[in-house]
Amino acid sequence: MKKRKPAYRSLKTRTKETREIIHALRTQQVDAIVGRRQVMLVRLKQVEENLQSSRDQLRALAANLLSVRENERAVIARELHDEFGQALTHLHLGLSWISRKLTPAQQPLQEKIRSLSATTTSLIQSVKNIARELRPGVLDELGLVKTLKSEAREFEGHTGIHCGFRTNTAKTNLDRTVAVAIFRIVQAALTNIARHAHASRAFIALMKRKSALILTVMDNGKGISRKLIYSHDSLGITGMRERTLALGGTFTLKGARTSGTMLTVRIPLSRVAVHF
C-alpha cells in the first residue's frame, strides 16, 4: 500500500493541475465572451444613437417641409384671390353691365349672359373655397376655436354626418404654427371620416390639461385596421403624424368595428406657447 501512495499523489496533483488549467481556460473564454458582448453593446449603443440622430434630422426636415408647404400655399392663395378672383369679379360685373344695355327684344342674348354670369359666380365661389383650403386665413380672423366650430358645421352640412365640438380653450391664444397644424390635422381626419368611415356621427374635442393640449377626433364608423394605420400608402395619416411629431407631440390612432375610430394628439404645453 505504501508503494501506491506516490502514484496516488501524482494523480491527485495532475488532477488539480488539470482543473486549474480548465478553470483558466474557462476564465479566459468567459473574459473573451464578456469582452465581445461589451464591444457589441457599445456598437449597438452607437447604432441606436446614430439612428436617433437620423430620426431627429428627418423630423426636422419634415417640419421644415411642412413650413415651406404652408408658405407656398399662402402665396398661391393670395395669387388666386388677387389675380384670378379679381379677374372673375370684373368679368361678372362686365356681364351685368352688358345685360343692362340689352333691350327686351334681345332675349336670347339675355339668357346667354345670365348663363355666363351664373357660371362666373360659381367660379368665384370655387376660387374662394380653394384659397381657403390653401391658406386658412380665417384662423387669423377668428382664431382656432371658432374656426374648428365652423369646420364642424360645414362638415355636417356637406356630408350629413352629425359633428359635435367641445373645448375648454375658448380664451386661449395659440401660436399660429400650432393652430395651423391642429387645423390641418382636423381637416385630414374629417376627410378620412367622410371618405372611409361610413359613420353617422363624429366628434372633435380640443382640451387643455395640466401638461398638454389634447386634440381628439372620433367617429362611430367601421373603424380602421392596424395595417392601414401604419401603411406607407396612408398619406393622410402620415401627414397628421408628422405634423404632430414636428411639435414634439404624440399621435395615436385606434379603430374597432364596433366603436369606430379615435385619433388623439397630445402636444406639450411648453411647445404650444399659449396665452390666456
Beta strands, then each sheet from edge to edge (+ up, - down):
strand 1: 162-167
strand 2: 201-208
strand 3: 212-219
strand 4: 250-256
strand 5: 260-268
sheet 1: 1+ 2+ 3- 5+ 4-
end
